[in-house]
Amino acid sequence: MANPTLLAQWFPDHELKAPGMRGESIFYRNLEEQLDGRRTSRSVYTLRRNEPAPNSIDFSTLDFLGLTHNGLVRQRFLDELAANPNFNLGAGGSRLLNGNTNYVDMLEKEIAEFHCGEKALLFNSGFDANVALFETIPRPGDVIVFDELVHASMHEGMQSSLALNRRAFKHNDVDSFREVLTDIKETQDLVKKGQRTVIVAVESLYSMDGDCAPLKELVEVAKEIFPEGNAQFVVDEAHTTGVFGKQGRGYVDELGLQHEIAIRMHTCGKALACNGAVVVCRDAVRETLINNARGFIYTTAPSFPMLAAIRSSYKLLMSGQTEHLQSFLQHLVKHFFRTIQDNPIWDEAHDEGILGIPNMEDWEGKPFLTHVLPVMTRQRYTKWLCWHLQLAGFNCFPIDYPVVPRGMNRLRIVVHAHNTEAEVEGLVGAICEWAREMLDIEERGRKGEVPSAARQVIACQTENKAKVGNGKINGNGGKNGC
Ligand SMILES: Cc1ncc(COP(=O)(O)O)c(C=O)c1O
């Protein structure tokens, strides 16, 4: 369980560094100056040892099905290695030279078949796959239309795309999508005549907001405006692979849109509990990637252990062994919503703006729920809520700018198949206990009053600062137990 000392380390108050570096090399001063900008706006990242504190309960990792937690993939992986005892560890080169083995060919065929696609192509990561897709698939004169919240990797690919016309539509807003497509049709003659393509980029599930793309509606609008079929979709299934669809085939499968979506990008680092990514598409797309994607051509092919791990995860999905985990995950999210909604504090906290969970709205009428729950509170409270939950033994973190827009920070709760009903109840209890404390504080209206968990962490931060000031950076055992 986390304690105030640990939290003070995880959430340090950053001191500016550049002002104290006069006389040092301009090379380092420039770097620190840039970092100071982030320190000032409290948006600097630090690599901390943020593996869950011992005995804390995981409501943070992206191990959605619990395949890492329960060791299922590890066991399958060891079996896969044992079945291939003479494997070469390294691939020995790019896929285009020595790195294309029977094993990787077989794996891609198996995955394509599983996803009911024509072909599949593996990448070292989802980031690489998205960059490759957007840098190579849109041709000159094509237009890229993207949801304003798509992942950074898609933007990275778009930066090097030959399609210079890129248009955002409002997040998950079908009317905004229609407006953008209509405008493109009116202004882009070749697209209107069906001689150039509109490539639409969306995610299946947006992992900061926990909401899914209204994909059926988007596809319908695209078909209506471009009946020639020259609007095509790329769907990033990073957060739905393994979790949605029959045996975990994903969101597109869940909606029965396999034949409408040109390109699906499935990552293996989240529910599949390993790493890498696979693009499922027609042969023309695959060949285009192989021939043009710099991140595919100029990189070493995946090592055997990486391929074996991906195969192990996919074998688990294919065997149907993860289906009960998908159902249990749905059950737990419902349990979370029901429990928090029934808590006597919920209505008041919600009405007062102390707690809000946007994707909880109308949850009872939804065909499926998502496992990512953004908890919104007043911006300066988010960290306090996180600290309260961490001290109560629940591992979850705030998500801040620049990952989410300014003024939109939130605490992100991720529910997993390895969580239990009792853990969900405990989490809800702790959230509501904190909300009660905040309601009381607001009612008292005493300036500067902070809740008890925050008081403990701030005391440690202050003590740490004093130690830094005294040159005793690593000291411990101070009066706050810091
Ligand atoms: C939506 C989305 N796409 C792509 C990626 C990149 O995938 P990978 O971690 O395999 O690079 C991520 C996150 O990591 C993601 O959240």
The ligand as an SDF file (V2000), in Angstrom:
LIG
                    3D

 16 16  0  0  0  0  0  0  0  0999 V2000
   -4.8330    4.3740  -28.9670 C   0  0  0  0  0  0  0  0  0  0  0  0
   -3.4110    3.9270  -28.9680 C   0  0  0  0  0  0  0  0  0  0  0  0
   -2.8230    3.6420  -30.1370 N   0  0  0  0  0  0  0  0  0  0  0  0
   -1.5500    3.2460  -30.1880 C   0  0  0  0  0  0  0  0  0  0  0  0
   -0.8020    3.1100  -29.0490 C   0  0  0  0  0  0  0  0  0  0  0  0
    0.6220    2.6830  -29.1600 C   0  0  0  0  0  0  0  0  0  0  0  0
    0.7010    1.3090  -28.9610 O   0  0  0  0  0  0  0  0  0  0  0  0
    2.0630    0.6550  -28.4310 P   0  0  0  0  0  0  0  0  0  0  0  0
    2.0580    0.8250  -26.9550 O   0  0  0  0  0  0  0  0  0  0  0  0
    1.9940   -0.7560  -28.8690 O   0  0  0  0  0  0  0  0  0  0  0  0
    3.1700    1.4060  -29.0940 O   0  0  0  0  0  0  0  0  0  0  0  0
   -1.3940    3.3890  -27.8080 C   0  0  0  0  0  0  0  0  0  0  0  0
   -0.7020    3.3080  -26.5130 C   0  0  0  0  0  0  0  0  0  0  0  0
    0.2330    2.9850  -26.1530 O   0  0  0  0  0  0  0  0  0  0  0  0
   -2.7330    3.8030  -27.7660 C   0  0  0  0  0  0  0  0  0  0  0  0
   -3.3270    4.1000  -26.6140 O   0  0  0  0  0  0  0  0  0  0  0  0
  1  2  1  0
  2  3  1  0
  2 15  2  0
  3  4  2  0
  4  5  1  0
  5  6  1  0
  5 12  2  0
  6  7  1  0
  7  8  1  0
  8  9  2  0
  8 10  1  0
  8 11  1  0
 12 13  1  0
 12 15  1  0
 13 14  2  0
 15 16  1  0
M  END
$$$$
